């Protein structure tokens, strides 16, 4: 059953990706403004421009261009970046780990922070503490990652200048890595000073991405927990003499976590989308920052590769969420 | 025939004590009053910007560059929130920047609402093939990261206010479409729709005169929330340099300049950021309050 659902979802997902690819391909080419115009010097002749267009295959008919590109993609070749003069797959492979480390750190922080506050709010229910949490959270729910990022800049780079403002790691320390997963690698190889340096660079972008998600988690999880706390099984556990904290963590949480988990998955795709602007603000070298440059320079092959990559990440997250929810909730397994 | 549906609707709800009128409920909701009050204040400021702004927002004065806000050492009289790197008055620029933000909020969110709701109404009411096509389209649309898509669209359309508005409409119609579709489907199952059908209302009449008025409350709340989103998207696009030309002050453009000189003049970043924050929170609180006051299901 579960397998059939996954296969079905994958098929639909691949079709969606194909649709996305076609839309982007056509959109990029039917509108004025092409990458050649961005790279030529003002004195270039018409012949020079034509030669450059032919060099990048931009003079062929639209269908031919699409056919060539599709053949390449199926064979794992996304073309060459027009501005960076490197294979698109190479650029993406070197930038993706930075974004993955950032997004996953933000997800972990959001779950810890949001879960913690939700549990605290449940313990404090019907007190002034809950009112404060609800009031603050209703404001925080409205604040997007863009505003958080800049507020954090003012706080930790200007008012209390304790964190580095830009980059992923001090350039002097960025030597001797076997992979591009700097954080994971430095922790696994025990280079804790390096890991600390990376973490200090990641703190602000991670928080900017995590805080909006944490606010969403607080609202939904606290609601579910409060509903669970008045159920019979919690009452039974209470009669057995379990402490309040244990009631929340062991009895209520297990039953209340489902909806939050599903929503967190959907919100995680928003978080990944948010890396685009947050990486820009902190000059963090991931695929989001790369995407803005690619778009500004009209680097067609790079944009196409990035859009497919983002689309693929979104689809994988959605399938992962469905599977997790289905595994945790036996009632949904056959839905 | 209007009466018929009206009596049907009221006869079921008239059993208890009369609930307070919508206007009274709205006036009693602190979220609506505070959020709406701030937005109203902002609209007045934006319209009267040339009269309210203490300085010419475009006038450069390099002798007065990065003057701190009033109350700080080396502050200059007449520059309440200080000046930016080119000696332009920050307060005046924040005031004028409200114009772009509010224009985008109302125009872009309004158009997205119009298009999304129409498609949502059709999908929810017609069902079958129309629903399948529109739903599939929404799914494909939502596979794009919104920020990336908006930057892509604006880069493709060329920088400018029109492009920003088009980009927001093209991306965010799906929010309205999804909600309105589900709401329309739910309303279509209601007795009053069956009644309207029985007495021979045409399908457009049922959709626009019977169902639409019942979807509007949800729509108003959603529209208000969307305005907050539109303000942020405009700021992000201005920040990246893809919105209106750089001689028109925008909050996002000011934030980008402030980000560059954050160590020399933090107020150049802080002032537009606070304005943006307050506006977004106000739209959200207003939307929350409206949803609570207008939604018949959530009414207590």
Boltz contact constraints between the chains, C-beta under 6 A:
constraints:
  - contact:
      token1: [A, 16]
      token2: [B, 140]
      max_distance: 6.0
  - contact:
      token1: [A, 16]
      token2: [B, 143]
      max_distance: 6.0
  - contact:
      token1: [A, 19]
      token2: [B, 140]
      max_distance: 6.0
  - contact:
      token1: [A, 20]
      token2: [B, 143]
      max_distance: 6.0
  - contact:
      token1: [A, 31]
      token2: [B, 156]
      max_distance: 6.0
  - contact:
      token1: [A, 139]
      token2: [B, 281]
      max_distance: 6.0
  - contact:
      token1: [A, 142]
      token2: [B, 280]
      max_distance: 6.0
  - contact:
      token1: [A, 142]
      token2: [B, 281]
      max_distance: 6.0
  - contact:
      token1: [A, 142]
      token2: [B, 284]
      max_distance: 6.0
  - contact:
      token1: [A, 144]
      token2: [B, 232]
      max_distance: 6.0
  - contact:
      token1: [A, 146]
      token2: [B, 236]
      max_distance: 6.0
  - contact:
      token1: [A, 147]
      token2: [B, 277]
      max_distance: 6.0
  - contact:
      token1: [A, 150]
      token2: [B, 273]
      max_distance: 6.0
  - contact:
      token1: [A, 154]
      token2: [B, 266]
      max_distance: 6.0
  - contact:
      token1: [A, 154]
      token2: [B, 270]
      max_distance: 6.0
  - contact:
      token1: [A, 158]
      token2: [B, 262]
      max_distance: 6.0
  - contact:
      token1: [A, 158]
      token2: [B, 266]
      max_distance: 6.0
  - contact:
      token1: [A, 273]
      token2: [B, 145]
      max_distance: 6.0
  - contact:
      token1: [A, 273]
      token2: [B, 146]
      max_distance: 6.0
  - contact:
      token1: [A, 273]
      token2: [B, 147]
      max_distance: 6.0
  - contact:
      token1: [A, 276]
      token2: [B, 147]
      max_distance: 6.0
  - contact:
      token1: [A, 276]
      token2: [B, 148]
      max_distance: 6.0
  - contact:
      token1: [A, 277]
      token2: [B, 147]
      max_distance: 6.0
  - contact:
      token1: [A, 277]
      token2: [B, 236]
      max_distance: 6.0
  - contact:
      token1: [A, 291]
      token2: [B, 148]
      max_distance: 6.0
  - contact:
      token1: [A, 292]
      token2: [B, 240]
      max_distance: 6.0
  - contact:
      token1: [A, 295]
      token2: [B, 151]
      max_distance: 6.0
  - contact:
      token1: [A, 295]
      token2: [B, 152]
      max_distance: 6.0
  - contact:
      token1: [A, 295]
      token2: [B, 155]
      max_distance: 6.0
  - contact:
      token1: [A, 310]
      token2: [B, 145]
      max_distance: 6.0
  - contact:
      token1: [A, 311]
      token2: [B, 143]
      max_distance: 6.0
  - contact:
      token1: [A, 314]
      token2: [B, 143]
      max_distance: 6.0
